Structure formats: structure tokens, C-alpha cells
């Protein structure tokens, strides 16, 4: 079968012919419906190298793609309750399965991550940028009759903002609450939709791109352009009080500062973007008891919730569909910043 392979550090991936995998005990083989192209993939083949701390878990060679959906093709030994041909979304992280974190579905925080040879499907283990994918049966979330191709990005681009929002819901309960979304790419656009679907908060959104803000406004957000006076304009929308829950989907130093400049007393700032921006904290430089924290991916329980929102029509990922033959062009455009929607590779077509 054909697959998009990451075969060497700091080297662009290639499409190769590899052997079609077979499911082992407790696993399934999926005919891939969709595989999302993520900025994390670009970091792996452009920026990372053998010197990084997690290199042993991400070292080549393997098939990329950690945002995956597909139809059941085969089931391995011991797998029951899975119908051939049914559509599923695939939870990407794979922990040890035995620690307290994994027992709660928090494979992203597995206590024994260092003992495994990979982080997740498409991140050290063969992912879904291929015609077929092997996954643990435990990692499947049923899609029912929902479109599995468009659903593929939900396993990361949907799961990550959902987990961040769910963790901050206590800051958004009650009347008169506000939320701010900084960065309106694929994750930020879904965050706007989720905040509107899940809370009664006024949702403020900001980005440097006019078209991105227009799309967020069409979903119900109040938008503020970047540039001079950005923080003041955001605070003005809150009556000067500040924002109760801020979600930064960029993570560079200026966006982290913007988040901390606009958060309210007792508010919360969650850094979702992994650009690595630094922030210099001082006691009197921030509102009292304002929280600043990071987040990472989400739990399989969260993914069930995300799929429920998708099946109910409350969220809709913005996708751009590519054939497997064009997967490298999708990655090129992603790396160049030329995409306005999530690139999804559909190896078997849309239908």
C-alpha cells in the first residue's frame, strides 16, 4: 500500500510503497477515510532532530498522520463488538494501559511513557497517512452516519481545544462571562464553535488575518483585529474587567503577553499553541489569582464528547480534501502557511 513516510530527520516526507499491516490481538485494521495534516508533523520533519529529549519516541522511519478516521476492515484476536465497515474516529495517543493516568483514558500523561517506543499513532508509530491503519480497538470512537472524512481532524484539532475548554468551564459558568480565543486557525475556529455550543459566555476572537476573523464572526464571535490597541479593545468589550477564560492557540511571546494583559482577576489563561513563547511573570504585573497554564491533547472520554458535538451538528471542522497522491503538496502548503482550512488526505476518495 502507499503511505507518507517520515524517514530521516530534517527531511521532507515521501510517498512510499510499504506492506499493508495486519491487526494483532486487541487491534483493528481500518481502511483510512481521512488523515489530517497537523503542524506537529511539520515540526517533526523540519525542526526536530536526534538531540531533542523525546527523539527516541519519534525517531524515523514511520508513517505520519495522528488525526485519523476510517472504516473497519479487519479485527484482531479478542476484539468483539466491532462491526466490519463501520466508521470510527481514532484516538491517537497510546500509553502503557496500566498506570493510573491510562486507566482514566489520559494516555497523553502516561506515567510510563519512557518505556514505550513511540508517543502515538503518527508520532513514532505508523499513522494514518496511508491506505490502511492498525489501531488498538480501545482507541476507537464510533462516528455512526457522520462524515468520517471531515471528522478526521477532530481527533486532535477538535480534541485539543475541547480539553482546554472543558478544564476551564468553572471559569465560564454563570452570567456575564467572557472567553477570548487568540489565533483563529483550525483549532481556534473549532474553539469558537465549542465555546458557543457549550457556554453562555460572550466569545471574543482575534487574529492577524481578516478572513479568519470573518469566519469566526460568522460563527457568532465578536472579533478584534490585531495591532495597536488590541488589548485595550478586548478589555473594553468586558467593561474593563478583563476576560474570564483566555485560550491562546498560537503560543508565541506576544500572544502570551496579550493573554495576560487581557485576563481578569481570578481569570484563567490556557496556552494551547506550542510555539514556545516565554513570559516574564511578576506578582504585581498580573491580575490577582489569574492562572497561567498549559494543556496537551485530551482524553479518550473527551473525544467521545467531541464526536457527540459533531454528530449533533454543533461543530463543523473546516477542511480541504486531498488525494493521497497530493499529500506532499498538502504538507508543503501547510509548512508555507498557505492553508485556510485543515488539510485532510482521503486515500480512498470522499465517498
C-alpha positions, 0 to 999 in steps of 0.5 A, spaced: 500 500 500 502 507 499 503 511 505 507 518 507 513 516 510 517 520 515 524 517 514 530 521 516 530 527 520 530 534 517 527 531 511 521 532 507 516 526 507 515 521 501 510 517 498 512 510 499 510 503 497 510 499 504 506 492 506 499 493 508 499 491 516 495 486 519 491 487 526 494 483 532 490 481 538 486 487 541 487 491 534 483 493 528 485 494 521 481 500 518 481 502 511 483 510 512 477 515 510 481 521 512 488 523 515 489 530 517 495 534 516 497 537 523 503 542 524 506 537 529 508 533 523 511 539 520 515 540 526 517 533 526 520 533 519 523 540 519 525 542 526 526 536 530 532 532 530 536 526 534 538 531 540 531 533 542 529 529 549 523 525 546 527 523 539 527 516 541 519 516 541 519 519 534 525 517 531 524 515 523 522 511 519 514 511 520 508 513 517 505 520 519 498 522 520 495 522 528 488 525 526 485 519 523 478 516 521 476 510 517 472 504 516 473 497 519 476 492 515 479 487 519 479 485 527 484 482 531 484 476 536 479 478 542 476 484 539 468 483 539 463 488 538 466 491 532 462 491 526 466 490 519 465 497 515 463 501 520 466 508 521 470 510 527 474 516 529 481 514 532 484 516 538 491 517 537 495 517 543 497 510 546 500 509 553 502 503 557 494 501 559 496 500 566 498 506 570 493 510 573 493 516 568 491 510 562 486 507 566 482 514 566 483 514 558 489 520 559 494 516 555 497 523 553 500 523 561 502 516 561 506 515 567 510 510 563 511 513 557 519 512 557 518 505 556 514 505 550 517 506 543 513 511 540 508 517 543 502 515 538 499 513 532 503 518 527 508 520 532 513 514 532 508 509 530 505 508 523 499 513 522 494 514 518 497 517 512 496 511 508 491 506 505 490 502 511 491 503 519 492 498 525 489 501 531 488 498 538 480 497 538 480 501 545 482 507 541 476 507 537 470 512 537 464 510 533 462 516 528 455 512 526 452 516 519 457 522 520 462 524 515 468 520 517 472 524 512 471 531 515 471 528 522 478 526 521 481 532 524 477 532 530 481 527 533 486 532 535 484 539 532 477 538 535 480 534 541 485 539 543 481 545 544 475 541 547 480 539 553 482 546 554 475 548 554 472 543 558 478 544 564 476 551 564 468 551 564 468 553 572 471 559 569 465 560 564 459 558 568 454 563 570 452 570 567 456 575 564 462 571 562 467 572 557 472 567 553 477 570 548 480 565 543 487 568 540 489 565 533 483 563 529 486 557 525 483 550 525 483 549 532 481 556 534 475 556 529 473 549 532 474 553 539 469 558 537 464 553 535 465 549 542 465 555 546 458 557 543 455 550 543 457 549 550 457 556 554 453 562 555 459 566 555 460 572 550 466 569 545 471 574 543 476 572 537 482 575 534 487 574 529 492 577 524 488 575 518 481 578 516 478 572 513 479 568 519 476 573 523 470 573 518 469 566 519 469 566 526 464 572 526 460 568 522 460 563 527 457 568 532 464 571 535 465 578 536 472 579 533 478 584 534 483 585 529 490 585 531 495 591 532 495 597 536 490 597 541 488 590 541 488 589 548 485 595 550 479 593 545 478 586 548 478 589 555 473 594 553 468 589 550 468 586 558 467 593 561 474 593 563 474 587 567 478 583 563 476 576 560 474 570 564 477 564 560 483 566 555 485 560 550 491 562 546 492 557 540 498 560 537 503 560 543 508 565 541 511 571 546 506 576 544 500 572 544 502 570 551 503 577 553 496 579 550 493 573 554 495 576 560 494 583 559 487 581 557 485 576 563 481 578 569 482 577 576 481 570 578 481 569 570 484 563 567 489 563 561 490 556 557 496 556 552 494 551 547 499 553 541 506 550 542 510 555 539 514 556 545 513 563 547 516 565 554 513 570 559 516 574 564 511 573 570 511 578 576 506 578 582 504 585 581 504 585 573 498 580 573 491 580 575 490 577 582 489 569 582 489 569 574 492 562 572 497 561 567 497 554 564 498 549 559 494 543 556 496 537 551 491 533 547 485 530 551 482 524 553 479 518 550 472 520 554 473 527 551 473 525 544 467 521 545 464 528 547 467 531 541 464 526 536 457 527 540 458 535 538 459 533 531 454 528 530 449 533 533 451 538 528 454 543 533 461 543 530 463 543 523 471 542 522 473 546 516 477 542 511 480 541 504 480 534 501 486 531 498 488 525 494 493 521 497 497 522 491 497 530 493 499 529 500 506 532 499 503 538 496 498 538 502 504 538 507 508 543 503 502 548 503 501 547 510 509 548 512 508 555 507 502 557 511 498 557 505 492 553 508 485 556 510 482 550 512 485 543 515 488 539 510 485 532 510 488 526 505 482 521 503 486 515 500 480 512 498 476 518 495 470 522 499 465 517 498 
